């Protein structure tokens, strides 16, 4: 009974992931293993990218590119780099770093 249940669960999982070849199965297994090693924030990024795909998951090469892109735009502590969030002042070393918030710099708030 237990073997039949496991086989049925695996078959349903593979079918739900739209795997229709042995290479696809290998890719799915490799991708699941890679995802189990990712940091929480990197995994969240990957899952958000996967949610926008037809199959619901990224094949091995696309997953590797997604993880590489995440790491290129984040520090080792998973904090985003300034250039990744559009703050070019911090990315290129210009500007005071005070931001555009007039309340923080002591200026009066504009009346609209």
C-alpha positions as CSV (number, residue, x, y, z in Angstrom):
1,X,0.0,0.0,0.0
2,X,2.8,2.4,1.0
3,X,4.7,1.9,-2.3
4,X,1.5,2.4,-4.3
5,X,0.8,5.6,-2.4
6,X,4.3,7.0,-3.0
7,X,4.2,6.1,-6.7
8,X,0.8,7.8,-7.0
9,X,2.0,11.0,-5.2
10,X,5.1,11.2,-7.3
11,X,3.1,10.7,-10.5
12,X,0.7,13.4,-9.6
13,X,3.5,15.8,-8.7
14,X,5.4,15.2,-11.9
15,X,2.1,15.7,-13.9
16,X,1.3,18.9,-12.0
17,X,4.7,20.3,-12.9
18,X,4.1,19.5,-16.6
19,X,7.1,17.2,-16.9
20,X,6.8,15.0,-19.9
21,X,10.3,13.7,-20.4
22,X,13.1,12.0,-18.5
23,X,15.3,15.2,-19.0
24,X,12.5,17.2,-17.6
25,X,12.3,14.9,-14.5
26,X,16.0,15.2,-14.0
27,X,15.8,19.0,-14.3
28,X,12.9,19.1,-11.8
29,X,14.8,17.0,-9.2
30,X,18.0,19.1,-9.7
31,X,16.0,22.4,-9.3
32,X,14.2,21.2,-6.2
33,X,17.6,20.3,-4.7
34,X,19.1,23.7,-5.6
35,X,16.1,25.5,-4.1
36,X,16.6,23.6,-0.8
37,X,20.0,25.2,-0.5
38,X,19.0,28.8,-1.1
39,X,18.7,31.5,1.5
40,X,15.2,32.5,2.4
41,X,15.2,35.8,0.5
42,X,16.8,34.2,-2.6
43,X,14.2,31.5,-2.5
44,X,11.4,34.0,-2.2
45,X,12.8,35.8,-5.3
46,X,13.0,32.5,-7.2
47,X,9.4,31.6,-6.2
48,X,8.1,35.0,-7.3
49,X,9.8,34.6,-10.7
50,X,8.4,31.0,-11.0
51,X,4.9,32.2,-10.3
52,X,5.0,34.1,-13.5
53,X,5.8,31.1,-15.6
54,X,3.5,28.8,-17.5
55,X,4.8,25.7,-15.9
56,X,5.1,27.2,-12.4
57,X,8.8,26.4,-12.1
58,X,12.1,27.2,-13.8
59,X,14.2,24.6,-15.5
60,X,17.8,24.2,-14.3
61,X,19.4,26.8,-16.6
62,X,16.8,29.4,-16.0
63,X,16.9,28.8,-12.3
64,X,20.7,29.2,-12.3
65,X,20.4,32.5,-14.2
66,X,17.7,33.7,-11.7
67,X,19.9,32.9,-8.7
68,X,22.9,34.5,-10.4
69,X,20.8,37.7,-11.0
70,X,19.7,37.7,-7.4
71,X,23.2,37.4,-6.1
72,X,24.5,40.1,-8.5
73,X,22.0,42.5,-7.0
74,X,22.3,41.6,-3.4
75,X,25.1,41.6,-0.8
76,X,26.1,38.4,1.0
77,X,23.7,39.3,3.8
78,X,20.8,39.4,1.2
79,X,20.4,43.1,1.5
80,X,19.8,44.7,-1.9
81,X,22.5,46.7,-3.5
82,X,21.7,50.4,-4.0
83,X,21.8,50.0,-7.8
84,X,19.3,47.2,-7.6
85,X,16.7,49.4,-6.0
86,X,17.3,52.4,-8.2
87,X,19.3,54.6,-5.8
88,X,22.2,55.7,-8.2
89,X,23.6,58.2,-5.7
90,X,24.7,55.4,-3.4
91,X,25.7,53.1,-6.2
92,X,28.1,55.6,-7.9
93,X,29.2,57.4,-4.7
94,X,27.5,60.8,-5.4
95,X,25.0,62.7,-3.3
96,X,24.7,63.2,0.4
97,X,22.8,60.1,1.0
98,X,20.1,62.1,2.8
99,X,17.4,61.2,0.4
100,X,14.7,63.3,-1.0
101,X,12.6,63.5,2.2
102,X,12.3,67.2,3.2
103,X,11.2,66.4,6.7
104,X,14.4,64.6,7.4
105,X,16.6,67.5,6.3
106,X,14.7,70.0,8.4
107,X,13.1,71.9,5.5
108,X,9.5,73.0,5.7
109,X,7.0,70.8,4.1
110,X,5.6,72.2,0.8
111,X,1.9,73.3,1.0
112,X,-0.2,71.9,-1.8
